[in-house]
Amino acid sequence: MAPPRPYLLLVLLLIPAAAAAAPLYTAHCAAPGHAPDVLDGDDGSSAAFHAHAAALQLSTGYFSGGGERLFGPDASFLPRTFSLLPTSVGRTADASLLHVAATLSLSGGRRGPYPHRGGRFLVQYDAGRFHGPRLPRFVGRRGSLNFDLDGYYSLATGDLCMVGTGAGRAADGAPVALLPAVLRVRFPSPNANLTNPFVTGRLETTAPSPAGGIFQPVALLAYPEQGYAYDESASCQHPPPDGRGALQLFDGRNFSCAAIKALLKTGFRLDYGNGSASSSLGIQQRYMFVNRMHCAADGALRAYVVFSNQSDFSRYYFMVGEKAIVAEGFWDQKANRLCLKGCHVKSSGPSRADLAVGECGVGMSFWFPGVWSIQERSFAAGLVWNTSLRSEQGIVGHSTLAGPHFRGNFAGLKYNYTKVDEAMKYYYKDSSLNKKRKGKFPDSKSYRDLVFRFYLKKGGGSGYAAPITIGSMLYDGSSLVVSSPFSQPAVMETKQRLLNVSYDIRYVGNWSLEDFQHQHISVEGVYDTETGSLCLIACREVNISSDCKILVTAQFASLDSKVTQHVQGKIKSLREKSDPLFFETLEIASYGMYIDQVDESIWRMDLESTMALISMTLSCVFIVVQLFHVKKVPEALPAMSITMLVVLALGYMTPLVLNFEALFKNSNKQTVPFSGGGWLEVNEVMVRIITMITFLLQLRLLHLAWSARSVDGNKLETWAAERKVLWICLPLYIIGGVAASVVHMRLGHNRRMLRGRVSRMRPVPHAFWEDLVSYGGLLLDGFLLPQVILNAFSASKVRALSPGFYIGSTLIRALPHVYDVFRSRHYMSSLRPSYMYARAHDDLFSLAWDIVIPLGGVLLATLLFFQQRLGGAFFLCLRTRRASEYEMVSTVSS
């Protein structure tokens, strides 16, 4: 069927506009040529074309140029990045040409050149993709352009030329309109190899006035993912004779490229020895990064290795460092080593993207040490040497990844304790460490409790401490394991008081309380299972040497303790104050829970979420009971306090307003990091739904009462009594709100003092509106007060409220306070409480409030009970009644 005329007119208008905006291929691409498209036949050649399409994909590459106004400064710590994704690849009449359509995306990386000042990534990787390459997903559109291109690729020469238009936003946020451009890319032909490993290209605009002069030519550089021809096998020298051996990484299993990548994903700290290898290789940087690695199924692999003085290079981007090497080789299954031969990468032009391969003669090998110690705990080690020199004169690299930060094959891995004897001396000297303490402390059976996060009490900073070994067993981040077989959990055979332990401690903080920086120390020593005391000797890196004159002591709280601070300790220098490496003692503290306490908290949260659901359901039921009551007793409606009904309606409306978004989108829910299931979330949603139903029923009750009072014969007197209720209740509510404000300001000052004493503890602060909501909970606790006052002024005996309604509602408001007393005695409190019931922002909770509020609620319910039987003013001992009331009763009697 033909399209409607308006749509047809729109198509006719858009086609000439698109043709005018897109540059002609023949005008800007002299090579390769072009040819008409042909449809794929059934000759089985479609697989070959899919392979060509995969070979043209460039997930991540680097580009230079383009202009700072458009892409911002080209910072070395996070380079510019581009991706080229073919959207279609088709055959043409010329068998050597492919017709290609693709999307080219360019991003400047960051908003500004200062990553430590809150600069935001403009590119993040979409880990959810599993079809095709992992392409960058541009989140912040500043400093980025997207081009839709069309052109031809030559299978014979590896040349790709495409034309099209692009648009985006400049670094300052200014929009960039449709920008015509031509892209020329050269792929290594017929395949990439060690001496010709890079894909290069150039993007230029074809506009007469290039976007106001801000768009400059762009140079492209990438390391291809497919289409590589390996040369003969590389030779592999023996690693340095350090006695650490090598792990059987793939013992009895096939080669795994993913495992190799995971072990080599972090940087290597370089040790130059006598320096001769550095001068022969021309390498002087402190760190080495395997930035790109691709493997073949037979164990052959190739890599792009970057050298830099920066320790935080990102492996997600193609890095153009101060020095680079391209290498290829294989995994030696017998020697358990990665053997590579490489060539230097040199600059070939004025742009940073102009790189080429220079001299070769570089040997590289990587292996995975089989023995750890306090000095060396790296999972991976490497050696770079000049093939004309001996391997002992090479540059040794040790991975910065160690300890429980990686889970892998521990088969054959051993630990060599060297500082235990020294730690024992300090342990016996300090009576606070070896003195017997009451309670049970973490031991080898509760080893997960030996992991703790800590805060520096002075100067700021926080960190993480995790055991590497406990006795002869290794800790892999989740369990103790033995060396063989590595997959079986380990169990201590005998109960020991003193255990040899080693730790890995990483934190951000100060040594001299002047320089705020990342710190890493390796420690080992003894742990007393009967006193919960750690006594450890620590080593840290200082420039190119190590400082092992550091003592770390810590004491764990007992497992049954209810205190929030469960670890306290010190990091102390054993040097003289005059020594340049001396630093002031650092006090540390850890606030958290043990594993059993976490499990207990999860059970408590499940219980509380169920209690909250039952409580709100009963509230809904009690309102329904009241609705049935007013049907049976019509005179109850005008006798109900409008103020009371409004207070109740506001009480049910407040949580709905505060959680309105979370009612439909589960994004603002309270996150519980140690919760394993979705039961809490389900209960939260159910509570909100029932709260909404309860609120609607409460509005219905308010509407009925208001309507009944409007037609009541004594409405003037009833409204007059209601105004008196307001004159009494409103000032009380205002005075209470002012008092809540004063308390909030005082508590806010105390919290600031607390954060000053315990740096970076960050307890959850209460905003001013949260304190007002808590005060609103107090008003709900006394919801019967307006009704009692109204009954007193009207001297009414009408049973306005059903006993099920006011007694049940009173019990529901009192029960959280009873539970709070139970919880404070039986459960451990934390700095970030995860309460699902009897929460601080729902009501006022403390020992005093937990006594006063239930007693007050019972008192009001008792008064109302007698008012509805003896008269509203019975407790005022009034012996007289209004004449109108006696006359009305007399008339009815007659």
Backbone hydrogen bonds, N-H to C=O, Kabsch-Sander energy under -0.5 kcal/mol:
donor,donor_aa,acceptor,acceptor_aa,energy
8,L,4,P,-2.3
9,L,5,R,-2.6
10,L,6,P,-1.9
11,V,7,Y,-2.3
12,L,8,L,-2.2
13,L,9,L,-1.6
14,L,10,L,-2.0
15,I,11,V,-2.1
17,A,13,L,-1.0
18,A,14,L,-2.6
19,A,15,I,-2.2
20,A,16,P,-2.1
21,A,17,A,-1.7
22,A,18,A,-2.1
28,H,24,L,-0.7
28,H,25,Y,-1.0
29,C,25,Y,-2.2
30,A,28,H,-0.5
38,V,91,R,-1.7
48,A,45,S,-0.5
49,F,45,S,-1.3
50,H,46,S,-2.0
51,A,47,A,-1.9
52,H,48,A,-2.0
53,A,49,F,-2.1
54,A,50,H,-2.2
55,A,51,A,-2.1
56,L,52,H,-1.3
57,Q,54,A,-1.0
58,L,84,L,-2.4
61,G,82,F,-1.8
62,Y,221,L,-3.2
64,S,219,A,-2.0
66,G,217,P,-1.2
70,L,67,G,-0.6
71,F,67,G,-2.4
72,G,68,E,-2.1
75,A,73,P,-1.3
78,L,75,A,-0.5
81,T,107,S,-2.0
82,F,61,G,-1.8
83,S,105,S,-1.8
84,L,58,L,-2.3
85,L,103,T,-2.3
87,T,101,A,-2.9
88,S,101,A,-1.8
90,G,99,H,-2.7
92,T,97,L,-0.8
93,A,36,P,-2.5
95,A,93,A,-0.6
97,L,94,D,-1.9
98,L,153,Y,-2.1
99,H,90,G,-2.8
100,V,98,L,-0.6
100,V,151,G,-2.6
101,A,88,S,-2.5
102,A,149,L,-1.9
103,T,85,L,-2.2
104,L,147,F,-2.3
105,S,83,S,-2.4
105,S,103,T,-0.5
106,L,145,L,-2.8
107,S,81,T,-2.2
108,G,143,G,-2.5
110,R,108,G,-1.3
111,R,120,R,-0.7
117,R,114,Y,-1.5
118,G,115,P,-0.7
119,G,114,Y,-0.9
122,L,109,G,-2.9
123,V,109,G,-0.5
124,Q,137,R,-1.4
126,D,135,L,-1.0
127,A,125,Y,-1.1
129,R,126,D,-1.2
132,G,130,F,-0.6
135,L,133,P,-1.3
137,R,124,Q,-2.7
138,F,136,P,-0.6
139,V,122,L,-1.3
139,V,137,R,-0.7
141,R,139,V,-0.6
143,G,170,A,-0.9
144,S,141,R,-1.0
144,S,169,R,-1.6
145,L,106,L,-1.9
146,N,167,A,-2.3
147,F,104,L,-3.1
148,D,165,T,-2.4
149,L,102,A,-2.8
149,L,147,F,-0.6
150,D,163,V,-2.3
151,G,100,V,-2.7
152,Y,161,C,-1.8
153,Y,98,L,-2.4
154,S,159,D,-2.8
155,L,96,S,-2.9
155,L,153,Y,-0.6
156,A,96,S,-0.6
158,G,154,S,-2.0
160,L,185,V,-2.9
161,C,152,Y,-2.1
162,M,183,L,-2.5
163,V,150,D,-2.6
164,G,181,A,-1.8
165,T,148,D,-1.2
166,G,179,L,-1.5
167,A,146,N,-1.8
168,G,176,V,-1.5
169,R,141,R,-0.6
169,R,144,S,-1.8
170,A,174,A,-3.4
171,A,69,R,-1.0
172,D,69,R,-0.6
173,G,170,A,-1.9
176,V,168,G,-3.1
177,A,175,P,-0.6
179,L,166,G,-2.9
181,A,164,G,-2.7
182,V,204,E,-2.8
183,L,162,M,-3.2
184,R,202,R,-2.6
185,V,160,L,-3.0
186,R,200,T,-3.2
187,F,158,G,-3.2
187,F,185,V,-0.5
192,A,227,G,-2.6
193,N,196,N,-1.2
196,N,193,N,-0.5
199,V,222,A,-2.7
200,T,186,R,-1.7
200,T,198,F,-0.5
201,G,220,L,-1.6
202,R,184,R,-2.5
203,L,218,V,-2.6
204,E,182,V,-2.3
206,T,180,P,-1.6
207,A,180,P,-0.6
211,A,209,S,-1.3
212,G,209,S,-0.9
213,G,210,P,-1.8
214,I,210,P,-0.5
214,I,211,A,-1.1
215,F,210,P,-1.2
216,Q,66,G,-0.7
216,Q,214,I,-0.7
218,V,203,L,-2.8
219,A,64,S,-2.3
220,L,201,G,-2.6
221,L,62,Y,-2.4
222,A,199,V,-2.0
223,Y,60,T,-0.5
229,A,192,A,-3.2
230,Y,228,Y,-0.6
242,D,240,P,-2.3
247,L,368,F,-3.5
248,Q,411,A,-0.6
249,L,247,L,-1.6
251,D,248,Q,-1.2
252,G,250,F,-0.5
253,R,250,F,-1.9
260,I,256,S,-1.7
261,K,257,C,-2.5
262,A,258,A,-2.3
263,L,259,A,-1.9
264,L,260,I,-1.5
265,K,262,A,-0.7
268,F,288,M,-2.7
269,R,398,H,-3.2
270,L,286,R,-2.6
271,D,396,V,-3.3
275,G,272,Y,-2.1
279,S,275,G,-1.7
280,S,276,S,-1.9
281,L,277,A,-2.0
282,G,278,S,-1.7
283,I,278,S,-1.2
287,Y,308,S,-2.4
288,M,268,F,-2.1
289,F,306,V,-3.1
290,V,264,L,-0.6
291,N,289,F,-1.4
291,N,304,Y,-1.2
292,R,304,Y,-1.7
294,H,302,R,-2.1
296,A,300,A,-3.4
299,G,296,A,-1.5
301,L,329,G,-2.0
302,R,294,H,-2.5
303,A,327,A,-2.8
304,Y,292,R,-2.5
305,V,303,A,-0.5
305,V,325,I,-3.2
306,V,289,F,-3.0
307,F,323,K,-3.3
308,S,287,Y,-2.2
317,Y,314,S,-0.9
319,M,317,Y,-0.8
321,G,319,M,-0.7
322,E,307,F,-0.8
323,K,307,F,-1.3
324,A,345,V,-0.5
325,I,305,V,-2.6
326,V,343,C,-2.2
327,A,303,A,-2.6
328,E,341,K,-2.3
329,G,301,L,-2.7
330,F,339,C,-2.1
331,W,299,G,-0.9
332,D,330,F,-0.6
332,D,337,R,-3.1
333,Q,331,W,-1.0
336,N,332,D,-1.5
337,R,332,D,-1.3
338,L,366,F,-3.2
339,C,330,F,-2.7
339,C,337,R,-0.6
340,L,338,L,-0.5
340,L,364,M,-3.1
341,K,328,E,-2.7
342,G,362,V,-3.4
343,C,326,V,-2.6
344,H,359,E,-3.2
345,V,324,A,-2.2
346,K,356,A,-3.1
348,S,354,D,-3.0
349,G,354,D,-0.7
354,D,351,S,-1.4
355,L,353,A,-1.4
356,A,346,K,-2.5
358,G,344,H,-3.4
362,V,342,G,-1.9
363,G,385,W,-3.0
364,M,340,L,-2.5
365,S,383,L,-1.8
366,F,338,L,-1.7
367,W,381,A,-2.4
368,F,336,N,-0.5
370,G,244,R,-2.0
372,W,414,K,-2.7
373,S,376,E,-2.4
379,F,401,L,-1.7
381,A,367,W,-2.7
382,G,397,G,-2.9
383,L,365,S,-2.3
384,V,395,I,-2.3
385,W,363,G,-2.5
387,T,361,G,-2.2
387,T,385,W,-0.6
389,L,386,N,-3.0
393,Q,390,R,-1.5
394,G,391,S,-1.9
395,I,384,V,-3.5
396,V,271,D,-1.9
396,V,394,G,-0.6
397,G,382,G,-2.8
398,H,269,R,-2.2
399,S,380,A,-2.9
400,T,267,G,-2.8
402,A,400,T,-0.5
403,G,377,R,-0.7
405,H,402,A,-1.2
406,F,403,G,-1.2
408,G,406,F,-0.6
410,F,408,G,-0.7
412,G,483,S,-1.4
413,L,410,F,-2.3
414,K,370,G,-2.3
416,N,372,W,-2.8
417,Y,415,Y,-0.6
423,A,419,K,-2.0
424,M,420,V,-2.4
425,K,421,D,-1.3
426,Y,422,E,-1.2
427,Y,423,A,-1.9
428,Y,424,M,-2.2
429,K,425,K,-1.2
430,D,426,Y,-1.5
431,S,429,K,-0.8
433,L,430,D,-1.2
434,N,430,D,-1.2
435,K,431,S,-1.5
437,R,530,E,-0.8
441,F,529,T,-0.6
446,S,443,D,-0.6
447,Y,444,S,-0.8
449,D,446,S,-1.8
450,L,447,Y,-1.9
451,V,448,R,-1.1
452,F,465,A,-2.3
454,F,463,G,-1.9
455,Y,589,A,-2.7
456,L,461,G,-2.3
457,K,455,Y,-0.5
457,K,587,E,-2.5
462,S,508,V,-1.4
463,G,454,F,-2.5
464,Y,506,R,-3.0
465,A,452,F,-2.7
466,A,504,D,-1.8
468,I,502,S,-3.4
469,T,502,S,-1.0
470,I,473,M,-2.4
471,G,500,N,-3.9
473,M,470,I,-1.6
474,L,481,V,-2.3
475,Y,468,I,-2.7
476,D,474,L,-0.6
476,D,479,S,-2.2
481,V,474,L,-2.8
482,V,488,Q,-1.0
488,Q,485,P,-1.3
490,A,480,L,-2.1
496,Q,494,T,-0.6
499,L,497,R,-0.6
499,L,527,Y,-2.5
501,V,525,G,-2.2
502,S,469,T,-2.0
503,Y,523,V,-2.7
504,D,466,A,-2.4
505,I,521,I,-2.4
506,R,464,Y,-2.3
507,Y,519,Q,-2.2
508,V,462,S,-2.6
509,G,507,Y,-0.6
509,G,517,Q,-2.5
510,N,460,G,-0.5
511,W,515,D,-0.5
516,F,514,E,-0.6
517,Q,509,G,-2.5
517,Q,515,D,-0.7
519,Q,507,Y,-3.2
521,I,505,I,-2.6
522,S,539,C,-2.3
523,V,503,Y,-2.1
524,E,537,I,-2.0
525,G,501,V,-2.6
526,V,535,C,-2.3
527,Y,499,L,-2.0
528,D,533,S,-2.7
529,T,497,R,-3.1
529,T,527,Y,-0.7
531,T,528,D,-0.5
532,G,528,D,-1.8
533,S,528,D,-0.9
534,L,554,A,-3.3
535,C,526,V,-2.3
536,L,552,V,-2.8
537,I,524,E,-2.9
538,A,550,I,-2.4
539,C,522,S,-2.6
540,R,547,D,-1.8
541,E,520,H,-0.6
542,V,545,S,-2.9
545,S,542,V,-2.4
547,D,540,R,-2.9
548,C,546,S,-0.6
550,I,538,A,-0.7
550,I,548,C,-0.8
551,L,572,K,-3.3
552,V,536,L,-2.9
553,T,551,L,-0.5
553,T,570,K,-2.2
554,A,534,L,-1.7
555,Q,568,Q,-2.5
556,F,532,G,-3.3
557,A,566,H,-2.8
559,L,440,K,-3.6
561,S,558,S,-1.6
566,H,564,T,-1.0
566,H,590,S,-1.3
567,V,590,S,-1.3
568,Q,555,Q,-1.6
569,G,588,I,-2.3
570,K,553,T,-2.5
571,I,586,L,-2.6
572,K,551,L,-3.2
572,K,570,K,-0.5
573,S,583,F,-0.6
574,L,549,K,-2.7
579,D,576,E,-1.6
582,F,579,D,-1.8
586,L,571,I,-2.7
587,E,585,T,-0.5
588,I,569,G,-2.5
589,A,455,Y,-1.8
590,S,567,V,-2.9
592,G,564,T,-1.6
592,G,590,S,-0.6
598,V,594,Y,-2.4
599,D,595,I,-2.6
600,E,596,D,-2.4
601,S,597,Q,-2.2
602,I,598,V,-2.4
603,W,599,D,-2.2
604,R,600,E,-2.3
605,M,601,S,-2.8
606,D,602,I,-2.2
607,L,603,W,-2.2
608,E,604,R,-3.0
609,S,605,M,-2.6
610,T,606,D,-1.7
611,M,607,L,-2.4
612,A,608,E,-2.7
613,L,609,S,-1.8
614,I,610,T,-2.5
615,S,611,M,-2.8
616,M,612,A,-2.2
617,T,613,L,-2.0
618,L,614,I,-2.5
619,S,615,S,-2.0
620,C,616,M,-2.0
621,V,617,T,-2.1
622,F,618,L,-2.7
623,I,619,S,-1.7
624,V,620,C,-1.8
625,V,621,V,-2.2
626,Q,622,F,-1.9
627,L,623,I,-2.3
628,F,624,V,-2.1
629,H,625,V,-1.9
630,V,626,Q,-2.3
631,K,627,L,-1.0
632,K,628,F,-1.7
633,V,629,H,-2.5
636,A,633,V,-1.9
637,L,634,P,-1.3
639,A,635,E,-0.6
640,M,636,A,-0.6
640,M,637,L,-1.3
645,L,641,S,-1.9
646,V,642,I,-2.5
647,V,643,T,-2.4
648,L,644,M,-2.2
649,A,645,L,-2.3
650,L,646,V,-2.7
651,G,647,V,-2.0
652,Y,648,L,-1.8
653,M,649,A,-1.9
654,T,650,L,-2.2
656,L,652,Y,-0.7
657,V,653,M,-2.3
658,L,654,T,-2.4
659,N,655,P,-1.5
660,F,657,V,-1.1
663,L,659,N,-1.4
664,F,660,F,-0.7
664,F,661,E,-0.9
665,K,661,E,-2.7
667,S,665,K,-2.4
668,N,665,K,-0.8
675,S,672,V,-1.8
682,V,678,G,-2.2
683,N,679,W,-2.4
684,E,680,L,-2.3
685,V,681,E,-2.2
686,M,682,V,-2.3
687,V,683,N,-2.7
688,R,684,E,-2.1
689,I,685,V,-2.3
690,I,686,M,-2.6
691,T,687,V,-2.4
692,M,688,R,-2.1
693,I,689,I,-2.1
694,T,690,I,-2.8
695,F,691,T,-2.6
696,L,692,M,-2.4
697,L,693,I,-2.3
698,Q,694,T,-2.4
699,L,695,F,-2.3
700,R,696,L,-1.9
701,L,697,L,-2.1
702,L,698,Q,-2.3
703,H,699,L,-2.6
704,L,700,R,-2.2
705,A,701,L,-2.2
706,W,702,L,-2.5
707,S,703,H,-2.4
708,A,704,L,-2.5
709,R,705,A,-2.2
710,S,706,W,-1.6
711,V,707,S,-1.0
712,D,709,R,-0.7
715,K,712,D,-1.2
718,T,714,N,-2.4
719,W,715,K,-2.9
720,A,716,L,-2.0
721,A,717,E,-2.2
722,E,718,T,-2.1
723,R,719,W,-2.3
724,K,720,A,-1.7
725,V,721,A,-1.9
726,L,722,E,-2.1
727,W,723,R,-2.5
728,I,724,K,-1.4
729,C,725,V,-3.3
730,L,726,L,-2.5
732,L,728,I,-1.2
733,Y,729,C,-2.8
734,I,730,L,-2.5
735,I,731,P,-2.8
736,G,732,L,-2.3
737,G,733,Y,-2.2
738,V,734,I,-2.4
739,A,735,I,-2.4
740,A,736,G,-2.3
741,S,737,G,-1.9
742,V,738,V,-2.2
743,V,739,A,-2.4
744,H,740,A,-2.2
745,M,741,S,-2.2
746,R,742,V,-2.1
747,L,743,V,-2.7
748,G,744,H,-2.5
749,H,745,M,-1.8
750,N,746,R,-2.0
751,R,747,L,-2.5
752,R,748,G,-1.9
753,M,749,H,-1.9
754,L,750,N,-2.2
755,R,751,R,-2.6
756,G,752,R,-1.5
757,R,753,M,-1.6
758,V,754,L,-2.7
759,S,757,R,-0.7
761,M,758,V,-1.4
764,V,831,L,-1.0
767,A,765,P,-0.6
771,D,767,A,-1.8
772,L,768,F,-1.8
773,V,769,W,-2.1
774,S,770,E,-2.3
775,Y,771,D,-2.1
776,G,772,L,-2.2
777,G,773,V,-1.6
778,L,774,S,-1.2
779,L,775,Y,-1.7
780,L,776,G,-1.9
781,D,777,G,-1.8
782,G,778,L,-1.3
783,F,780,L,-1.7
785,L,782,G,-1.8
788,V,784,L,-2.4
789,I,785,L,-2.4
790,L,786,P,-2.5
791,N,787,Q,-2.5
792,A,788,V,-1.9
793,F,789,I,-2.1
794,S,790,L,-2.4
795,A,791,N,-1.3
796,S,791,N,-0.9
800,A,798,V,-2.1
805,F,802,S,-0.7
806,Y,802,S,-2.2
807,I,803,P,-2.1
808,G,803,P,-0.6
808,G,804,G,-0.9
809,S,805,F,-2.4
810,T,806,Y,-1.6
811,L,807,I,-2.2
812,I,808,G,-2.1
813,R,809,S,-1.9
814,A,810,T,-1.8
815,L,811,L,-2.4
817,H,814,A,-0.7
818,V,814,A,-1.6
819,Y,815,L,-2.6
820,D,816,P,-2.1
821,V,817,H,-1.6
822,F,818,V,-1.7
823,R,819,Y,-3.0
824,S,820,D,-2.3
825,R,821,V,-1.0
826,H,822,F,-1.6
827,Y,823,R,-2.4
829,S,562,K,-0.6
842,D,839,R,-1.6
843,D,839,R,-1.0
845,F,843,D,-0.5
850,D,846,S,-2.9
851,I,847,L,-0.6
851,I,848,A,-1.1
852,V,848,A,-2.9
853,I,849,W,-2.4
855,L,851,I,-1.6
856,G,852,V,-2.8
857,G,853,I,-2.6
858,V,854,P,-2.5
859,L,855,L,-2.3
860,L,856,G,-2.3
861,A,857,G,-2.2
862,T,858,V,-2.3
863,L,859,L,-2.4
864,L,860,L,-2.4
865,F,861,A,-2.0
866,F,862,T,-2.0
867,Q,863,L,-2.5
868,Q,864,L,-2.1
869,R,866,F,-1.2
870,L,866,F,-3.8
871,G,867,Q,-1.7
874,F,871,G,-1.4
876,L,873,A,-1.4
877,C,874,F,-1.4
878,L,873,A,-0.9
879,R,877,C,-0.5
885,E,882,R,-0.6
886,Y,882,R,-1.5
887,E,883,A,-2.7
888,M,884,S,-1.9
889,V,885,E,-1.9
890,S,886,Y,-2.3
891,T,887,E,-2.2
892,V,888,M,-1.9
893,S,889,V,-1.8
894,S,890,S,-1.9
